[in-house]
Amino acid sequence: MNQDESVELYLLDQKELSASYKPGDFVALPNTYTKFFRTFFPWQLVRFIWINIRMMVMIIKSHR
């Protein structure tokens, strides 16, 4: 682009802007591996315990 060329920008109104995207445009679809771990109870239990330990450590550190 040369320096003497001008660029014209225009703003879309809210109606045009929202009509340009569909609700499913930005949805990430989980793969088989992700679906498995979301429904695998032992993994969820391990995650629950780990998150609670991390929260307890944070709380203990904040009370010192």
N, C-alpha and C positions, 0 to 999 in steps of 0.2 A: 504494500500500500504506500503510495507516495504521500508526501506531507501536504501537498496541495489538494488531495482528495478529502472530502468531508464525509462524515458518517452521521446519518440521521437516526436518532433513537426515539422511539415512542413507547409510552407506557400503555399497557392493556388495562381496561377497567376490570373490576373484581369478577364480573360475570364471565367475561372472555377468558380470564386467567384460570378460573376454576373449571371452565368447560374444556380446557386444553389437556387436562389430566383425568384419567380414569381412576377409580378407587384402588384397583389392583396393580397400578403401575409400579409401585415401590415396595411391594410385599415380597419378602424373602421366603422362599419355600424350603422347609426343613428337609434334609436328606434322610435316608433310612437310618443311618447311624444316630442322628440327632433324635429322631422319633423314638428309637429304641431306648435311649437314655432318659428321655422325658417320661417314659412309662414304666421303666424298670425300677421297682420298689426298693431293692437293696441299694442302688445307686442314689436314689432320692434320700434315703435314710442317712447314708454317709454324708451327702451334701448338707443335709439339715444339721447333723452333728458338727460338721466342720464350720459351718457358718455361725453356729451358736458359740463354739469355742472362740472364734475370732472376735465376736461381739463381746464375750466375757473378758477377753484380753484387753480390748479397747476400753471397756468400762473400768477395769481394774487400774489401767494406766492413768485414766482420767481422775481417779480418786486419790492418787498419790500426791 
